[in-house]
Every structure is written in C-alpha cells, then in structure tokens.
Amino acid sequence: MKKKKNIIIAIVFVVLIALIAFILIKINGGKVANKDDKNIKQNTENAVTKDSSENTDGNASDGKTGTEDFAIFGVDSRSNQLEKGTRSDSIMVVRVDHDAKTVKIVSIFRDCMMNIEGHGYQKVTHAHAFGGPELAVQTLNKNLDLNIQHYVTMNFNSVGDIVDEVGGIVQDIDDSEAGVINGYIDEVNNVRGTSSPHITSAGTYTLDGTQAVAFSRIRYTAGGDYKRAERQRTVLFKVFESAKEMNTAAKIKLVSDMIGNVNTDYDTDEILSVFKNLSEYTIEDSTAYPQVFYGGKVDGAWVEVPCSLADMATGVHQFLYGETDYTPSATVNEYSNAMSGKVSGPNNDLTNTDFGD
C-alpha cells in the first residue's frame, strides 16, 4: 500500500508539472516565472496546434542522454508567492535517466530538520521561505550530498481552479474531517472570492474547487501532516484522472489558467529536454524520507529529526543512484551528529508503519 501511495505522488506531480511546463516553454522564449500576458490564451492555442502538426506520430524524441536531478516544490500561497516568503509544503527530488527512460522520486517531509545556511537547524520547509527555491535546493544538496541543478515551484491553491474546471471531484468525508473542514472552507472562500457551502456531516460529496482545497488543508485530525499529505495526493490524483478525459479546448483553457502558478529556472531547451517526451518515460519507483526519526519539540518547535541524517543520506543515494558504497561527506556527518545530539532517539519508524491509504 505504501509503494502504491508513493507511485501516486510521483505520477500526479510529475505529470501535472510536465503539462504546465511543456505549454509554458512553447509560449515563452526564456525562463518561466509568473508570466502575465493578455494574449496568453491565443499563444497557447497556437503553440498546441503547431506542436500537434509537427509531431503527428506522438513519438518525437530529442535524443537527450544521461541523467539529471531537479527539485519540485509545492507551496501553499494565498497570494501566489512562488519565490521566497512561502514555505514549501511538498518537497521532492526527481532523478531522470534519459537513457533508460525512467524516473525515480524521493519525497522529503516538510518538517524534516536540516541545516539551513544562515538560519541553523530548522524544518526544511522554511528554506524556501527564507531564500526561495535557490536556498531550498542548496539546503537539500548540502544536507544530503546531492547535486540538484534545477527547480520547479507550483502553487497548490491553483488546484481549486482546476477542480472547478473539471466539474469537481467525488470524495468521502469522514466524521473527523466533517468536524473541522468548515473553518478551512471559510478561509479558502475568503482567498478565492467564492461562496462554497459548508459540509455538515460525514458522507460522499462532489467537492468544488474551494471545498477540495479546504479538504486538502485539513491537518488537525488523526495522522496530522501525514494524513494531510495523503489528502493532497488524493485531490491531485482525482484532478489528473478527470483532466485526462477533457477535450483539447478544455485542456488549453486549463493550462492557460495555470500559467501564473509555476516558477522554474529551466530555460526553453532544458525544460523541453526534461518534459517534452515524458510519455516515453516510466515511473520506476518512489519513496519518502526520513523513514526513521524523532517527531516532537526541539528548541520549542515541532520537528522531525532524522535518526540519523547520515543514514537518511545513505538511503537516498542508494534509492536514487543505486550507490551501495556511498560514504556521507564530512559536512553531512557534522550536521548528522549535531542533530542526533538534540534528541534521545527515534519514536517513528515508517519502515514498519503504513501512514495513509
């Protein structure tokens, strides 16, 4: 069940990001970040028509070889802030092997403690808020001995607009969720300027965009952040399944509406190389870290402290790269020892516990 859940994470985020990024690079000749073009819908239609006429066999390949790593950050921004100032609620490291046409993805829990340059030991989600995706990438690289070169940041709030465009999603709401969802609905109504109704009891509902975003934000029920992450994946997966059934015109409108909700440092050629032929690639595997950690208050803040960071880095390297002889760097060992000294030991082991589905 855990493997199935992780594969859903991979499919949802990679395909949604790929869809957006592919259209964006067709419209813009350089870097993509919060574009605002009054003719963007027409430009999108022209780009899709041109691409369809040039690639009728559906198998055009750019011949890219080798491997590359990039990070995906999902932010929960009320003001569509995609750079610094916004925490990243979803963090993923993506490994693409262009020769084997495979993708591996590691999710990093937002509350995982890491050393953030200039800010000390804090939740890794804060790195994006302190210094945008650049500092977030640097944090992942230094704490895990990685060599991430690029990033893609998207706003989870945009999912509300997409849910409305696909006609809503069918979702079961249990008693605990029904007891807290209305506060979130009120908040999202205020942000989106909508007037979606409250949900007063458990049952099966067709959630509109506001209700779906509210559902995905529920945190203070059994399972806490783990369950919230599952709800977000559930919403995105259902959106993706519905979007696949949309006609071309509807898909164009959907992508046009999301243009301002993506920020990336990929330029045109690079992003084409990564995303253009995604249909040829397969999701080989996906997992999440830390898997063994202390969850509780450290220095007055609730965090997840890997036990240990060196072991976490070793696991990440073995999963992403198949490295059985990886040795953590002096920097990773330094950070690992500092964090281990803050807690007495692990109280969570996800290798033996299934959170979610």
Steps between C-alpha positions, in 0.01 A plus 500: 500500500788736581663438161168563325458827691849617409448418132187716505711789635743458214241475224289792618777754549720407209216489248336820622830687501587353161170613350541855626869528420463364147242763407693774678821446306302507175369843591813658646849510356686509829456427866150440634388694806162663565432600140218746439400529135157621387536292185620190680194290418537562126873434523430173678253391233752582226775310682288189548382505137856543373636224721224260395570560130875448545474183707217298350659167587506589870849355535732789416817466703755770569775243549591622849734264682648464846338577834392809693345596832252777573280602793126556509358735764127524564409817690176594671490871423192716552658775287661279232847574636725246325838630611630574851250576773302179457565163663511190282242251624604243239866427423620243248831406342459358150763285328455465123695239303462599134677187374279254689194732471429462872416736785557458874361736760582557867258705709648690794262569788451874548570481876830314461776682688796612288774759525390809305792730425473819701206370703626193685309177559136539404222333302607466138172664393637831634787506249265598218351776716842636599667498159262368239563188291870584470560465876268199514705324231825593675364358827412167341837480327708573812301283740474198270814525283288555188567695181156641417536750216146630441163553665130530422265674746122492472215636709263242644225765518469480121353155543171668605462658156577170329251308715230745394597460134479121512160516669601415856626180659310228685640452849403317820508722811523326837370628834833647613544686170143629502562639848781732388464559125265798523762728653723424203211556258441845648869584464522381138174678412659821623819442298328392177201732523257207490195406707524122521264342756596327823511122539299410807537122530698200382412363156591493134510840330588657166744762623543825308837672476475685831379194689771283344777740602348522848494120521866486400596746776348304788780437746370461854347154480650154557814466291584872504736602220523146366125487445496853356763400245283203406198727449702725270610202294141374484371833367780533243459144378126544449561829317752330274264213422223746408733722297602204283139477380472867402487604135779705343329837544434431868858389557629819337282713727612301804869551423450869413336556837801351678768705322565729795534215746837359393853622568807321362859575407492269199541682170323396180740233376558349844136469592420350161768239555353401836130510425423485127506123464381411848256245355801289404615484862384275783488565874741233620451556871429758770552528875509753784751611769578512785378149569635472855478819707418676823178697474450759771604840631861611473592851616127573535400401145351172377734332253592160359866426575648225279664219695744557354552749215802297386281189478232699319754626244628145454147376433429781254818429304435128487141558383568770240836386368540139606814597695585220741839646590393860573677662796348817650717809466658679796228766473216246516666324795540835678132585452398145592691504828365843593142390443542166677615691805167682517283188556510177696417275207229405249133473588375450144597227254318523168672184380264308729196728493263587219375859518217574261294287266 
